[in-house]
Amino acid sequence: QQTSDGGYIVAGWTESFGQGIRSVYLVRTDSLGDTLWTRIHGGKGEDRATSVQLASDGGYIITGWTGSFGAGLFDVYLIKTDENGLVGVDNPRSLKEGVLAELDTLKPQSKGLAKKLKKAKKHIEKSLEEKRWLDDTHLHSKHGKKVFYEEKKAVKEIKKLCKKGDFPGELCERLISMLVGADSILARVAIDDAIAAGGKEKEIQKAEKEMAKAEKDKNKGKYEKAIDHYNHAWEHAQKAMKKHKKQNQMMDETRSRSATVLLQNHPNPCREFTIINYQLPEPGHTTLRVYDTSGRLVGTLVDGSREAGHHIARWDGRDGSGNLAPSGVYFFQIKAGDYTAARKLLLVR
């Protein structure tokens, strides 16, 4: 299915990734077919997607069949994602908060068990500290590593809760899967960002290898090892982005300053498309437009209400009528509340 920016969204299944025999595989590409991001959906059985359509809110609707869920041998599978291919429960912070909420409902029958429960909750709470996050799916480049460390500690404590049958084993398995799933998403999103930004290929390849190792360990129930591999994958993705160090620093500083920041686009110069990152301290009406050197409006990328946090816009090198813009210097300008800023970009055909 072609997307509004000239790229494509493709749905099918994969035997190479995911926790099941086959998993739903969602791929987003640019107009040349180069991958912008990939997403895995499904359970531990066999799941396939046979169709994908654009939703009115900018997300995607996937249909297929599942052997992981439902009452039958195979059941109809309907998945609704956001514009980044994620579903509601795929928000890493929401997954962690969900685990905390379930742990709060447990009633330990001994002081020792209560102590283990308290430790598990404390580690998850530490992983959710604001200074470690840019938004719900991105970690701070300096402080984010600690999230994986605390997650690993939490998993160890949750295992202890079910070790002697004090709580149902399936409960602990599900809670651990949620935590490990959150780490998987954090690593995957970081890698996808590095790919979209044209990051260092060697580091991206290393990150992908770590992801493959993590999936194998996760499927074997070696959750602590899986978290270590997700951590390594995330670190390699950060290294892949080192040539964009200035943009990363600006993004990291934005949250602490609580100010709107427009980051330089990447790649720059660009040929087919360019990615623009911006950060909003609070929700509100935002516009992001592209102009030529004479001040003529070339295209509008954003014009509407946006939530607080980190956002990504994409310009496909076309004007408002869908025609290819000629090579040259352009400016993109953001307006959010009282904040206005512009950056220069070079388009090369």
C-alpha positions, 0 to 999 in steps of 0.5 A: 500500500502506498503512503501519502509521502510516496513511500510504502507500507508492506505487511506479511509474515516472517520466520526470522524474527519474533517469538512465534513460528511465524510473526506478523511483519510490518515494513515501512519504506521510502519511495525507493523501497529503503526501509524506514522501520520494521515492526513485529506483532503476534504471539508464540504460535503462527501469525500472518498478515495478508492485508494492510490499509491506511487508517484515517488517523495516519496509522495502519489497519492490518488483517490476517489470521492468528494461531496464537490467540482466540478459541479456534485453531486459527482465528481472524486477526485484526491489528490497529497501529499508530503511524509508527506501526505500534499498538497501544500496548506496545508503548514501552512506558505503558507496558512497564506501568502495566506491570507495576499496576499488576504487582500492586494487586498481589497480596504476599503471604510472608514478609520475605515475599513482600520484600521481593515484591517491593524490590521488583517494584522499586527497580521498575520505578527506577527504570521509569525515572523521567531523566532516563526518557525523551518520550514514551519510545525513546531513551536519553542517550546518556541516562537511558542505559540504566533502564535496561539494568533496572529491568534486568534486576526487576526480572530477577525479583519477579522470578523469585516471586513464583519460584516456590509456587507462591504466585502462579507461574503463568502470571510471572511469565506474562509480567516478565514478557511485558518487561522484556517486550518493552526493552525490545521495542526501545532497542528496535525503535533506536535502530530504526531511527539510526537507519532512517538517519543514515547512521553508521552501517557497521554499528547498525549491523552489530545492533541487528545481530544483538537483536537476533541474539536477544530474540533467541534467548527470549524464546528460550526463557533466558530473559536476563540474557535477552535484556543484555542483548537488547541493551547492547543493540540499543548502545550500537544504535546510539553509536550509529547516530554519533555523526548526528551527535549535535542533534542528539545532544539538543534532543536530550537537553530539550526535555530538561529545558522544557523548551521547543527545539527544532533539530537539523534535518538528516540526511542533509544534503538529501536526495529523495527524502529527509527526516526532521525531528522536533521537541514540544514541551507542551501540547498545542497547535504546531506548524512545520513548513518548507520554503524556498530561498525567495520565501515562497511556500513549498510544502506544509509538513505539519499543521495541527494539534500535537502532543508534548514530546518528541516528534518526527516529520518527513519531507519527500522533496515534493511541493504541495501539488505533489511535484518534485521540487528542483535541486537547491537550498530550502528552509523549514520553519516551525511555529509552536506557541511563541516559538519560531525557528528555521533551519536550512536544507539542501536538496540534490537531485 
